[in-house]
Amino acid sequence: MAETNPRLVMGLAVIASLGGLLFGYDTAVISGAVSAIDHNFILPRGLPEAARDSLSGWAVSSALLGCVIGAFLGGPISNAMGRKGGLIVAALMFLAGSLGSAVPEFGLGPIGGMGPAALTPFIVYRIIGGIGVGLASMLAPLYIAEISPPADRGRMVTLQQIAIVVGITLVYFVNWAIASQGNESWGLSVGWRWMLASEAIPALLFLFLLIFVPDSPRWYMLKGEKDKARAVLRRLTDEVTARLTLAEIEATLVERSRPLLSFGGKVIFIGIMLSVFQQFIGINAVLYYGPQMFQNAGFSANVALLQTVVVGIALLVFTLVALVTVDRWGRKPLLILGGAIQAVSMFALGVQFSIHATNAGPLIAAVAYIAGFSLSWGPVTWVMLAEIFPNSIKGKAMAIAVAAQWIANLFISWSFKILDGSSALNAIANHAIAYWIYGVMSILAALFVWRFVPETKQHSLEAIEGFWKKRDA
C-alpha cells in the first residue's frame, strides 16, 4: 500500500484551487453589477429593445471572450512556463481585471464622468480578467490531477469545483453586503465599483501563495528534468511509489509531445462535448443573471440579491456531496443523475414563470437545479477533463476542450439576455422559454454520457491512456 503525504497533497491542491475560487468570484461578481451596467452604460444610448439587450448581454458576458483566449493560451503557457508559472500569470490577470473594471475611466477621464463611453474600457478589463479565468480553469485542475495519487484524485480535483462555488457564494455575500451599505441609487453609482474591486483581495492572496508551491512532476518530466520530478514525487509519496510513478510517467512520455489526434478523435470529441453540455444546461444563465431572474418573479432588488445567497449556499453544500461521492459512486452515474435532476428542475422553473408564480416556487426550482448541477456536471466535468486526455497530448487537448466550454458559456450568457428580454417570447410564456431549452439540453447531456463516456474512477492517469486506441502519428 503506497504511503502518501496527504497534508502536502491537500495543501498544494488547496493553493491551486484558489484559482478556482477566483474563477467563481470573477464570473459571478458581475451578477451584482448588471443593473448598474445597464443604467450607466446601456440605457443612456436609447437603443431599440433587441440592440439594447444584445449590447447588455455582451457587456455582461464579455469576460468570457477572455476565458476563451486564456483557455487557448493555457496549453502553450503550461508547456513553456509550467503549471505554476501559468497560474501566476492568471493571478496577475485577475488583479488587473478586477481593479480596471471597477474604475474603467482611470487614465482616460473623470471617474464616473465618462458615461456610456466608459463601456469600452470596462469590457477590455473584463476580458483581461477573463483571460485569468480561462488560464486558471485549465491549469488548476491539471496541476491538482498531476500531484494527486489515483485513489484520491477525483476528490482532490473536486476541490477545484468547491473553490469555484465558494468563490461564487462568497461574492454573492459580498455583493449583498455592499448593496446593503446604501440605497439603490448609491448601488448604481458607487456600489458596483466596490463589488468588482473586491476581487483584488483573493487575487493578491493567490499570487503570494503560489510562490511557495513546486511545479508538477509530470511537467518536469516533459521538460526532461527527471531529478526535479523525482524530488517532488518523494515529497508527495513514499520512495517505492515515487520510483514506480516516475517510471510510469517516463513510459508514457517517450514522445514528449504527440500530434493531437495520436489517440484518435473520440477522446477529443468526448472532452469537447462534456465541456459544451456543461454550459448548454444553462448554469451560467442562473449564476450570472440570478438577481434578474428573481426580479422577474416579482421580488425587489435587495430580496433578489439575498435569494442569490441561498442559491450560492445550495451550490456549496451539494458540491461537498460530490466531494464524498465522486470516488465512490463514480463519474458516469453522477453525470447521468445530475442531468435528470437538472431537466426536471428547469422544466419546473419554466412552468413557474409561465403561470406567473409569485411564491417560493421559482426559488425552490432554482435550488433543486443547483443541487443537481453541483453534485454532478459542475465538479465531475472538471474531474473528467483532468483525467481523460493522455499525457503527451494533455496540454493541447485540454486547452481545446476548455476553450470550447468558454465559447459555449459566451453563447449561453449572451443569448439568455436576448431570450429573457424578448417581448414576443415573454408574451407567449413569460420568461420560461430559456429554462425549457436548458431542460432539453440536460436530457441530451445525460444521454451523451450514457452512450459515449467511459468510467475513470480508480484508474491512474497512465492507465486511462489505455482506454484510447493509440495510432502512429
Residue pairs with C-beta under 8 A, 6 or more apart in sequence:
2 149
2 237
2 238
2 240
2 241
3 237
3 238
3 241
4 149
4 152
4 236
4 237
4 238
4 241
5 235
5 236
5 237
6 152
8 235
8 236
9 147
9 148
9 149
9 152
9 156
9 236
10 156
12 143
12 144
12 147
12 213
12 214
13 144
13 147
13 148
13 156
13 159
14 159
15 206
15 209
15 210
15 212
15 213
16 83
16 87
16 139
16 140
16 143
16 144
16 160
16 213
17 140
17 144
17 159
17 160
17 162
17 163
18 163
18 202
18 205
18 206
18 209
19 87
19 90
19 91
19 135
19 136
19 137
19 139
19 140
19 160
19 163
19 206
20 136
20 137
20 140
20 141
20 159
20 160
20 161
20 162
20 163
20 164
20 167
21 163
21 164
21 166
21 167
21 170
21 202
21 206
22 90
22 91
22 94
22 132
22 133
22 136
22 167
22 199
22 202
22 203
22 206
23 133
23 136
23 137
23 140
23 163
23 164
23 167
24 163
24 164
24 165
24 166
24 167
24 168
24 170
24 171
25 167
25 168
25 170
25 171
25 199
25 202
26 63
26 94
26 97
26 98
26 129
26 130
26 132
26 133
26 167
26 199
27 63
27 133
27 168
27 284
27 287
27 288
28 167
28 168
28 171
28 172
28 287
28 288
29 171
29 174
29 175
29 195
29 196
29 198
29 199
30 37
30 60
30 63
30 126
30 196
30 288
31 171
31 172
31 175
31 287
31 288
31 289
31 290
31 291
31 308
32 171
32 172
32 175
32 176
32 178
32 179
32 191
32 192
32 195
32 291
32 305
33 192
33 195
33 196
34 56
34 60
34 288
34 289
34 291
34 292
35 187
35 188
35 291
35 301
36 187
36 188
36 189
36 191
36 192
37 56
37 59
37 60
37 119
37 122
37 192
38 56
39 188
40 115
40 116
40 118
40 188
40 189
41 59
41 115
41 116
41 118
41 119
41 122
42 52
42 55
42 56
42 59
42 116
42 119
43 52
44 115
44 116
45 52
45 55
45 116
47 55
49 421
49 422
49 423
50 418
50 422
52 421
53 417
53 418
53 421
53 422
54 414
54 417
54 418
56 417
56 421
57 413
57 414
57 415
57 416
57 417
57 418
58 123
58 414
59 119
59 122
59 123
59 126
60 288
60 289
60 413
60 417
61 288
61 409
61 410
61 413
61 414
61 417
62 123
62 126
62 127
62 130
63 97
63 126
63 127
63 129
63 130
63 133
64 130
64 406
64 409
64 410
64 413
65 127
65 130
65 410
66 93
66 97
66 126
66 127
66 128
66 129
66 130
66 131
66 132
66 133
66 134
67 130
67 131
67 133
67 134
67 137
67 406
67 409
67 410
68 130
68 134
68 403
68 406
68 407
68 410
69 127
69 130
69 131
69 134
70 90
70 93
70 130
70 131
70 132
70 133
70 134
70 135
70 136
70 137
70 138
70 406
71 134
71 135
71 137
71 138
71 399
71 402
71 403
71 405
71 406
72 134
72 399
72 400
72 403
73 131
73 134
73 135
73 399
74 86
74 134
74 135
74 137
74 138
74 139
74 395
74 398
74 399
74 402
75 138
75 395
75 396
75 398
75 399
76 395
76 399
77 85
77 86
77 89
77 135
77 139
78 86
78 138
78 139
78 142
78 219
78 395
79 219
79 222
79 257
79 395
81 89
82 215
82 216
82 219
82 223
83 139
83 142
83 143
83 146
83 215
83 216
83 219
84 143
84 210
84 213
84 214
84 215
85 215
86 135
86 139
87 135
87 136
87 139
87 140
87 143
87 206
87 210
88 207
88 210
89 132
89 135
90 131
90 132
90 133
90 135
90 136
90 139
91 132
91 203
91 206
91 207
91 210
92 132
92 207
93 128
93 129
93 131
93 132
93 135
94 129
94 132
94 133
94 136
94 199
94 202
94 203
94 206
95 200
95 203
95 204
95 207
96 125
96 128
96 129
97 125
97 126
97 127
97 128
97 129
97 130
97 131
97 132
97 199
98 129
98 196
98 197
98 198
98 199
98 200
98 203
99 197
99 200
100 106
100 121
100 124
100 125
100 128
100 129
101 122
101 125
101 126
101 129
101 196
102 193
102 194
102 196
102 197
103 111
103 193
103 197
104 114
104 118
104 119
104 121
104 122
104 124
104 125
105 111
105 112
105 113
105 114
105 118
105 121
108 114
108 118
108 121
109 117
109 118
112 189
129 199
134 402
134 403
134 406
137 402
137 405
137 406
138 398
138 399
138 402
140 160
140 163
141 157
141 160
141 382
141 383
141 385
141 386
142 216
142 386
142 394
142 395
142 398
143 216
144 153
144 156
144 157
144 159
144 160
144 386
145 153
145 156
145 157
145 386
145 387
145 461
146 216
146 217
146 218
146 219
146 461
147 216
147 217
147 232
147 236
148 156
148 157
149 236
149 237
149 241
150 458
150 459
150 460
150 461
151 327
151 458
152 327
153 327
153 383
153 386
153 387
153 461
154 326
154 327
154 331
154 383
154 457
155 323
155 326
155 327
157 379
157 382
157 383
157 386
157 387
158 319
158 322
158 323
158 326
158 379
158 380
158 382
158 383
159 323
160 379
160 382
161 319
161 322
161 378
161 379
161 382
162 316
162 319
162 320
162 323
162 379
164 378
165 312
165 315
165 316
165 319
165 374
165 378
166 316
167 202
168 287
168 312
168 315
169 309
169 312
169 313
169 315
169 316
170 312
171 195
171 198
171 199
172 290
172 305
172 308
172 309
172 311
172 312
173 309
173 312
174 195
174 198
175 195
175 305
175 308
176 302
176 305
176 306
176 308
176 309
178 187
178 191
178 194
178 195
178 198
179 187
179 191
179 301
179 302
179 305
180 302
181 191
182 190
182 191
184 301
187 301
214 228
214 232
214 235
215 228
215 232
216 232
217 228
217 229
217 230
217 232
217 233
217 236
217 245
217 246
217 249
218 229
218 249
218 253
218 391
220 226
220 228
220 229
220 232
221 229
221 246
221 249
221 250
221 253
222 253
222 256
222 257
222 391
224 256
226 246
226 250
229 246
229 249
230 242
230 243
230 246
233 241
233 242
233 245
233 246
234 242
236 242
237 245
248 460
248 462
249 391
249 462
251 462
252 390
252 391
252 392
252 462
252 465
253 391
253 392
255 392
255 473
256 392
257 392
257 393
258 390
258 392
258 393
258 473
259 393
259 473
260 268
260 393
260 396
260 397
260 400
261 268
261 471
262 390
262 392
262 393
262 470
262 471
262 473
263 390
263 393
263 465
263 468
263 469
263 470
263 471
264 468
264 469
264 471
266 452
266 468
267 388
267 389
267 390
267 397
267 467
267 468
268 397
268 400
268 401
269 452
270 388
270 452
270 453
271 384
271 385
271 388
271 389
271 397
271 398
271 400
271 401
272 400
272 401
272 404
273 448
273 452
274 381
274 384
274 385
274 401
274 449
274 453
275 381
275 385
275 401
275 402
275 404
275 405
275 408
276 404
276 405
276 408
277 377
277 441
277 444
277 445
277 448
278 377
278 378
278 381
278 405
278 408
278 445
279 405
279 408
279 409
279 411
279 412
280 408
280 412
280 438
280 441
280 444
280 445
281 339
281 342
281 346
281 373
281 377
281 438
281 441
281 442
281 445
282 346
282 412
282 416
282 434
282 435
282 437
282 438
282 441
282 442
283 373
283 377
283 378
284 409
284 412
284 413
285 412
285 413
285 416
285 434
285 438
286 293
286 311
286 366
286 369
286 370
287 311
288 413
288 416
289 416
289 417
289 420
290 304
290 307
290 308
290 311
290 366
291 301
291 304
291 305
291 308
292 304
292 420
293 304
293 362
293 366
293 431
294 303
294 304
294 307
294 308
294 362
294 363
295 301
295 304
296 353
296 420
296 431
297 352
297 353
297 357
297 358
297 362
297 363
298 358
299 307
307 363
310 363
310 367
311 363
311 366
311 367
311 370
314 367
314 370
314 371
314 374
315 370
315 373
315 374
315 378
316 374
317 371
317 374
318 370
318 371
318 372
318 373
318 374
318 375
319 374
319 375
319 378
319 379
321 374
321 375
322 334
322 374
322 375
322 376
322 378
322 379
322 380
323 379
325 334
325 375
326 334
326 379
326 380
326 383
326 457
327 457
327 458
330 455
330 457
331 380
331 383
331 384
331 453
331 455
331 456
331 457
332 449
332 450
332 453
332 454
332 455
334 375
334 376
334 380
335 376
335 377
335 380
335 381
335 445
335 446
335 449
335 453
336 446
336 449
336 450
337 372
337 375
337 376
338 372
338 373
338 375
338 376
338 377
338 380
338 446
339 372
339 376
339 377
339 442
339 443
339 445
339 446
339 447
339 449
340 372
340 442
340 443
340 446
341 368
341 369
341 371
341 372
341 376
342 369
342 372
342 373
342 376
342 377
342 438
342 439
342 442
342 445
343 439
343 440
343 442
343 443
343 446
344 368
344 439
345 365
345 366
345 368
345 369
345 372
345 439
346 365
346 369
346 435
346 436
346 438
346 439
346 442
347 435
347 436
347 439
348 361
348 365
348 368
349 362
349 365
349 366
349 369
349 432
349 435
350 429
350 432
350 433
350 435
350 436
350 439
351 432
352 361
352 362
352 365
353 362
353 429
353 430
353 431
353 432
353 435
354 429
354 430
354 432
356 430
377 445
383 456
384 453
384 456
385 398
385 401
385 402
386 398
387 456
387 459
387 461
387 464
388 454
388 456
388 464
388 467
389 397
389 398
389 401
390 397
390 464
390 465
390 468
391 461
391 462
391 465
416 434
419 425
419 433
419 434
419 437
420 426
420 431
420 434
425 433
429 436
454 467
456 464
456 467
